[in-house]
Amino acid sequence: MVWIALGAVFAALVTYLVVERFSAPNDSRSLSAQNPAPDGAMALAEILGRHGVAITPTDKLDDTLAALSNAEDATVLLYDPRGFLDRSQLDDMKAAAGRVVVVAPRLRTLDGLDPDIRPGGVVPEATRILEPGCGHEDAEKAGPVSAQGPVYLGPGVCYATRGDGPGLYVASADGRVIVLGSPELLENQHLAAEGNAALAIRTLGKGRDLVWYTPGLTDVSADRSAPTLNELAPPWLAFAGPWLAIVAILAILWRGRRLGPLVFEPLPVVVQAAETAEGRARLYQDSRAVERAADNLRAGTFARLAKHFNLGADATRESIVDAVARRLGRQAPAIRWALIDSKPQTEGQLVQWAQQIERIEQEAMAQ
């Protein structure tokens, strides 16, 4: 019995998953007429259908133009958030349609539909409800709406965020292009807020036929290429660029001019000779310059001995060695080896040799 119960539960689970899979919507795109998700617009499409509006969902320009050719004075709902359509495609669609209602368009889309309508910012976050504030019949009948998103400037602005500023609803001068700034006006999750549903129904339900067009990648022209820097740059840059280059060159010449002669000034402190000698010794130690240190010690010893024996500044090392040998009563070769020929190679040998020549110097000067 246990196995039978487990089999029944498993079969029920499989049946539920299959039904759920095939009953789930195939279209999950935002603002799609066949998407029942919160960001879809299936609720609005069903309401319009109950009011006698024939809705034709399309995702290709060719299908859209074909649907418009079979309908007279049809309305097109265009939602192209990524700007797939170019100017020529927008011109073909606008020419075939009676009216075009575009939702949250980009500047590229506006340039192709109506250059008089321009972006004007976004609805302030603190603003929750917008009043019509215009003479447009659809907006006045729909009343206040609640939505966040882009706002636009144009000939007929409704639901303005401030005074005569940009608004959520903009109509062209001839009324053939309507701009709805926010997708929230049509989405399932926001349709019941304030007058959103009324505005959407009155805007899209004017005619008997509605083509619900959401362009896709298949509508991107194969010959469309990325704009060059020259195309993106404003026209005035052609004059400002060379002028800025000349100013930069003049600034370089000005700041890079040759400086005058150096001015020697006395240091504000006195450095003791012992500190200088100690600092140099530390440098020799860090670089392990044993030979250089030995040469300096040897030179100092010869200078002091020459002064002590009054041999003069031009005395040779051999004459100094002879004077030291006579004073100490030793053989000159032994003194010469200690003072001249000895070459310490390591730091230990340097210390021993320094002590040896120091004793010779002290003995020579003591007698």
C-alpha positions in Angstrom: 0.0 0.0 0.0 2.9 2.4 0.8 4.3 1.9 -2.7 1.0 2.5 -4.3 0.5 5.8 -2.3 4.0 7.0 -3.3 3.4 6.2 -6.9 0.1 8.1 -6.9 1.8 11.2 -5.3 4.6 11.0 -7.9 2.1 10.7 -10.8 0.2 13.7 -9.4 3.3 15.7 -9.1 4.4 14.9 -12.7 0.9 15.8 -14.0 1.0 19.1 -12.1 4.4 20.0 -13.6 3.4 19.2 -17.1 0.2 21.2 -16.9 2.0 24.1 -15.3 4.7 24.0 -18.0 2.3 24.0 -20.9 -0.1 26.5 -19.4 2.6 29.0 -18.5 2.8 32.0 -20.9 5.3 31.8 -23.7 5.8 35.5 -23.9 7.7 37.0 -20.9 8.7 40.3 -22.4 7.9 43.5 -20.6 4.7 45.2 -21.6 3.7 42.4 -23.9 0.0 41.9 -24.6 0.4 38.1 -23.9 2.4 38.4 -20.7 0.3 38.0 -17.5 3.3 38.8 -15.2 3.4 42.0 -13.2 5.5 43.8 -15.8 3.3 42.5 -18.7 0.2 44.2 -20.2 -2.2 41.2 -20.7 -4.8 42.8 -18.5 -5.0 46.0 -20.6 -5.2 43.9 -23.8 -8.1 41.8 -22.5 -10.0 45.0 -21.4 -9.5 46.6 -24.8 -10.6 43.4 -26.4 -13.9 43.4 -24.4 -14.4 47.0 -25.6 -14.3 45.8 -29.2 -10.7 46.6 -30.1 -9.0 44.0 -32.3 -5.5 43.6 -31.1 -2.7 42.2 -33.3 0.5 41.5 -31.3 3.7 41.6 -33.5 7.4 41.5 -32.9 8.6 42.2 -36.4 8.3 45.2 -38.6 7.2 43.2 -41.7 4.3 41.7 -39.7 3.4 45.1 -38.4 3.3 46.7 -41.8 1.2 43.7 -43.1 -1.2 44.1 -40.2 -1.5 47.9 -40.9 -2.1 47.3 -44.6 -5.2 45.1 -43.7 -6.6 47.7 -41.3 -7.8 51.2 -41.9 -6.6 54.1 -39.7 -5.2 51.6 -37.2 -3.3 52.6 -34.0 0.2 51.2 -33.3 1.4 50.7 -29.8 5.2 50.9 -30.0 7.4 49.8 -27.1 11.1 49.8 -28.2 13.1 50.4 -25.0 16.4 49.4 -26.6 16.0 51.5 -29.8 16.1 48.7 -32.3 14.3 50.7 -35.1 16.1 53.2 -37.2 14.7 56.3 -38.9 13.7 54.7 -42.1 11.8 51.9 -40.3 10.0 54.4 -38.1 9.0 56.5 -41.2 7.5 53.4 -42.9 5.6 52.5 -39.7 4.3 56.0 -39.1 3.2 56.4 -42.8 1.2 53.2 -42.6 -0.5 53.8 -39.2 -3.2 56.2 -38.3 -1.8 57.0 -34.9 1.4 55.9 -33.1 1.4 55.6 -29.3 5.0 55.1 -28.2 5.9 54.2 -24.6 9.1 55.5 -22.9 10.9 56.2 -26.2 14.6 56.9 -26.6 15.9 60.1 -28.3 16.6 58.0 -31.4 13.0 56.9 -31.6 11.7 60.4 -31.0 13.9 61.8 -33.8 12.3 59.4 -36.2 8.7 60.0 -35.1 8.5 63.6 -34.2 11.5 65.8 -33.6 9.4 68.4 -31.7 9.0 66.0 -28.8 12.1 65.8 -26.6 13.1 64.1 -23.3 12.7 66.3 -20.2 14.0 64.2 -17.3 12.1 61.9 -14.9 9.2 62.1 -12.5 10.6 63.1 -9.0 10.7 60.2 -6.6 8.6 62.1 -4.1 5.8 62.7 -6.6 3.2 59.9 -6.5 0.2 61.4 -8.2 0.1 63.7 -11.2 -2.9 65.8 -12.3 -3.7 66.2 -16.0 -3.3 70.0 -16.0 -4.0 70.3 -19.7 -6.8 70.7 -22.2 -6.5 67.2 -23.8 -9.8 65.4 -23.6 -8.4 61.9 -22.9 -6.2 63.2 -20.0 -9.0 65.3 -18.5 -11.5 62.4 -18.6 -8.9 59.9 -17.2 -8.1 62.2 -14.2 -4.9 61.8 -12.1 -2.4 59.0 -12.7 0.3 57.4 -10.6 3.5 56.4 -12.3 7.3 56.9 -12.2 9.4 57.2 -15.3 10.7 59.6 -18.0 8.9 62.8 -18.8 8.9 64.7 -22.2 8.5 68.2 -23.6 6.4 68.9 -26.7 3.5 70.7 -28.2 0.8 69.1 -26.0 2.0 68.2 -22.5 -0.2 66.6 -19.8 0.6 65.3 -16.3 3.5 67.8 -16.0 5.8 67.5 -13.0 5.9 71.2 -12.5 4.1 74.2 -14.0 4.7 74.3 -17.7 7.5 71.7 -17.5 7.7 68.2 -19.0 5.0 65.6 -18.5 4.1 61.9 -18.7 1.7 62.4 -21.7 2.8 64.4 -24.8 0.8 64.7 -28.0 2.3 66.0 -31.3 0.9 69.0 -33.1 -1.2 66.9 -35.5 -2.2 64.3 -32.9 -0.7 61.4 -34.8 2.0 60.7 -32.2 1.3 60.2 -28.5 4.1 59.7 -26.0 3.4 57.9 -22.7 6.5 58.4 -20.5 6.1 55.5 -18.2 5.4 51.8 -18.8 3.7 51.7 -15.4 0.7 53.3 -17.1 0.0 50.0 -18.9 1.6 47.3 -16.7 -0.6 44.8 -15.0 0.6 45.6 -11.5 0.0 49.4 -11.8 -3.1 49.4 -14.1 -5.6 49.8 -11.2 -3.7 52.7 -9.7 -5.6 56.1 -9.9 -6.6 56.8 -13.5 -3.9 54.7 -15.2 -6.4 52.2 -16.7 -8.7 55.0 -17.9 -5.9 56.9 -19.6 -4.5 53.7 -21.3 -8.0 52.6 -22.6 -8.8 56.1 -23.9 -5.4 56.4 -25.6 -5.3 53.0 -27.2 -9.0 52.4 -27.7 -9.7 55.2 -30.2 -9.9 53.0 -33.2 -11.2 49.5 -34.0 -7.8 48.1 -34.7 -4.7 48.1 -32.5 -1.3 46.7 -33.6 0.7 45.9 -30.4 4.3 46.1 -31.7 7.4 45.2 -29.5 10.4 45.2 -31.8 13.1 42.5 -31.4 16.6 41.8 -32.7 15.2 40.7 -36.1 14.3 44.3 -36.8 17.9 45.6 -36.4 19.2 46.6 -39.9 22.1 44.4 -41.0 24.0 47.4 -42.4 23.7 49.4 -39.2 27.1 50.3 -37.9 28.3 52.0 -34.8 28.6 55.8 -35.1 32.1 57.2 -35.5 33.7 59.8 -33.3 33.1 62.4 -36.0 29.4 61.6 -36.0 29.1 61.7 -32.2 31.1 64.9 -31.8 29.1 68.2 -31.8 29.7 70.5 -34.8 31.4 73.2 -32.7 34.2 70.8 -31.7 35.7 71.2 -35.2 36.5 74.9 -34.3 37.1 74.4 -30.5 39.6 71.5 -31.0 42.3 73.4 -32.9 41.8 76.5 -30.7 42.3 74.4 -27.5 45.4 72.8 -29.1 47.0 76.2 -29.8 46.2 77.3 -26.2 47.8 74.1 -24.8 51.0 74.7 -26.9 51.2 78.3 -25.7 50.8 77.2 -22.1 53.5 74.6 -22.5 55.9 77.2 -24.0 55.1 79.6 -21.2 55.5 77.2 -18.3 58.4 75.4 -19.9 60.5 78.5 -20.5 64.2 78.4 -19.5 64.9 79.2 -15.9 67.5 81.7 -14.7 70.9 80.9 -13.1 70.9 79.1 -9.8 71.1 81.2 -6.7 73.3 79.9 -3.9 72.1 80.5 -0.4 73.6 79.6 3.0 71.9 76.8 4.8 70.1 77.9 8.0 71.9 75.2 10.0 75.5 74.2 10.6 76.4 70.5 9.9 79.2 69.2 12.1 82.1 67.5 10.3 81.7 64.4 12.5 78.1 64.0 11.3 79.2 64.4 7.7 81.9 61.8 8.1 79.6 59.4 9.9 76.9 59.7 7.2 79.4 59.0 4.5 80.8 56.1 6.4 77.2 54.6 6.6 76.8 55.0 2.9 80.1 53.1 2.3 78.9 50.4 4.7 75.5 50.0 3.1 77.1 49.7 -0.4 79.9 47.5 0.9 82.5 49.9 -0.7 85.5 48.4 1.2 88.1 49.6 -1.3 86.7 53.1 -1.5 86.7 53.4 2.3 90.3 52.2 2.5 91.4 54.8 0.0 89.8 57.5 2.0 91.4 56.3 5.3 94.8 56.1 3.6 94.5 59.6 2.1 93.6 61.1 5.5 96.5 59.3 7.2 99.0 60.6 4.6 97.6 64.2 4.8 98.0 64.3 8.6 101.5 62.7 8.5 102.7 65.1 5.8 101.5 68.1 7.9 103.1 66.7 11.1 106.6 66.2 9.4 106.3 69.6 7.5 106.7 67.9 4.2 104.3 70.2 2.3 101.1 69.6 0.4 103.0 68.2 -2.6 104.9 65.5 -0.7 104.8 62.0 -2.2 103.7 58.9 -0.4 107.3 57.5 -0.6 108.8 60.5 1.1 106.2 60.3 3.9 106.9 56.5 4.3 110.6 57.3 4.6 110.0 60.0 7.2 107.8 57.6 9.3 110.4 54.8 9.1 113.2 57.1 10.2 111.1 58.4 13.1 110.1 54.9 14.3 113.4 53.3 13.5 111.9 50.6 11.3 112.5 49.3 7.9 110.8 51.4 5.1 109.4 48.3 3.2 107.4 47.2 6.3 105.9 50.7 6.7 105.2 50.9 3.0 103.4 47.6 3.0 101.2 48.8 5.9 100.4 52.2 4.5 100.4 51.7 0.7 100.5 48.1 -0.5 98.0 46.5 1.9 94.6 46.1 0.2 91.8 44.9 2.5 89.0 42.9 0.8 86.4 42.4 3.5 84.9 44.6 6.2 86.8 42.6 8.9 90.1 43.1 7.1 89.3 46.8 6.7 88.8 47.2 10.5 92.1 45.4 11.3 94.0 47.4 8.7 92.5 50.7 10.0 93.6 49.9 13.5 97.1 49.1 12.3 97.7 52.4 10.4 96.1 54.3 13.3 98.8 52.8 15.6 101.6 53.7 13.2 100.2 57.3 12.9 99.9 57.7 16.7 103.5 56.3 17.3 105.0 58.6 14.5 103.3 61.7 15.9 104.1 60.8 19.6 107.9 60.7 19.1 
